Amino acid sequence: MIFLPAIDLKDGQCVRLLRGEMDKATVFNDSPGDQARQFKAAGMRWLHVVDLNGAFEGKPVNGAAVDEILANSDFPIELGGGIRDMETIDMWLDRGVRRVILGTVALRDPALVKQACKRHPGRVAVGIDARDGFVAVEGWAEVSQITALDLALKFEDAGVAAIIYTDIARDGAMQGPNIEATTALAQAISTPVILSGGVSSMDDLRAVIAAPGAERLEGVISGRAVYDGRIDAAEAQQLLDA
């Protein structure tokens, strides 16, 4: 499994939200480039980046911050938030993002996701963010009536590189991840799944590794716990490699 530290961008700064609420943001670093350099020094293999403003506005907002991250890291970056059309997909991939994460548009326009997968093989992931098992979109501001599994199944044969599954209730809350729901999804589909939301300690990572179905997981994302020192990124990757 790969450990992916998260950089969430709000107003050009690295922040973490509590359960996706923009007015409950904690700033951890005002220099995204510096944060990327720290993760590079820790030996990270991937970096998970989200343009939070973009997710709410439906278009890229923190482009300068993303460029700063790209300029200060030489390892793969996946980027989500406000990516809703092919022009934006092409733009980010051309600028050096290794893969884009499509969330809201995966629910609204699954045909675009499939088209993007054909156009950019291996460089498109789908972000499925759920409240009580139902997909939330528009920066988590709206909850649909579509289950996470039903949405994931739409892309079974599309060539999606990964499904990034986030339990919103756990995100930033430091209460542990929803391992059961994530591994259940991973076992029900053929696309690799990355766990996100609530990973707050090394014990959480050990619980993920030990869980039935964990062999189907491709990676684990963590943000707040890395910033406040509960998880050492390098040690986390070593644990997942063991």
Rosetta blueprint (number, residue, H / E / L):
1 M L
2 I E
3 F E
4 L E
5 P E
6 A E
7 I E
8 D E
9 L E
10 K E
11 D L
12 G L
13 Q E
14 C E
15 V E
16 R E
17 L E
18 L E
19 R L
20 G L
21 E E
22 M E
23 D E
24 K E
25 A E
26 T E
27 V E
28 F E
29 N E
30 D L
31 S L
32 P H
33 G H
34 D H
35 Q H
36 A H
37 R H
38 Q H
39 F H
40 K H
41 A H
42 A L
43 G L
44 M L
45 R L
46 W L
47 L E
48 H E
49 V E
50 V E
51 D E
52 L H
53 N H
54 G H
55 A H
56 F H
57 E H
58 G L
59 K L
60 P L
61 V L
62 N L
63 G H
64 A H
65 A H
66 V H
67 D H
68 E H
69 I H
70 L H
71 A H
72 N L
73 S L
74 D L
75 F L
76 P L
77 I E
78 E E
79 L E
80 G E
81 G L
82 G L
83 I L
84 R L
85 D L
86 M H
87 E H
88 T H
89 I H
90 D H
91 M H
92 W H
93 L H
94 D H
95 R L
96 G L
97 V L
98 R L
99 R E
100 V E
101 I E
102 L E
103 G L
104 T H
105 V H
106 A H
107 L H
108 R H
109 D L
110 P H
111 A H
112 L H
113 V H
114 K H
115 Q H
116 A H
117 C H
118 K H
119 R H
120 H L
121 P L
122 G L
123 R L
124 V E
125 A E
126 V E
127 G E
128 I E
129 D E
130 A E
131 R E
132 D L
133 G L
134 F E
135 V E
136 A E
137 V E
138 E L
139 G L
140 W L
141 A L
142 E E
143 V E
144 S E
145 Q E
146 I E
147 T E
148 A H
149 L H
150 D H
151 L H
152 A H
153 L H
154 K L
155 F L
156 E L
157 D L
158 A L
159 G L
160 V L
161 A L
162 A E
163 I E
164 I E
165 Y E
166 T E
167 D E
168 I L
169 A L
170 R L
171 D L
172 G L
173 A L
174 M L
175 Q L
176 G L
177 P L
178 N L
179 I H
180 E H
181 A H
182 T H
183 T H
184 A H
185 L H
186 A H
187 Q H
188 A H
189 I L
190 S L
191 T L
192 P L
193 V E
194 I E
195 L E
196 S E
197 G L
198 G L
199 V L
200 S L
201 S L
202 M H
203 D H
204 D H
205 L H
206 R H
207 A H
208 V H
209 I H
210 A H
211 A L
212 P L
213 G L
214 A H
215 E H
216 R H
217 L E
218 E E
219 G E
220 V E
221 I E
222 S E
223 G L
224 R H
225 A H
226 V H
227 Y H
228 D L
229 G L
230 R L
231 I L
232 D L
233 A H
234 A H
235 E H
236 A H
237 Q H
238 Q H
239 L H
240 L H
241 D H
242 A L
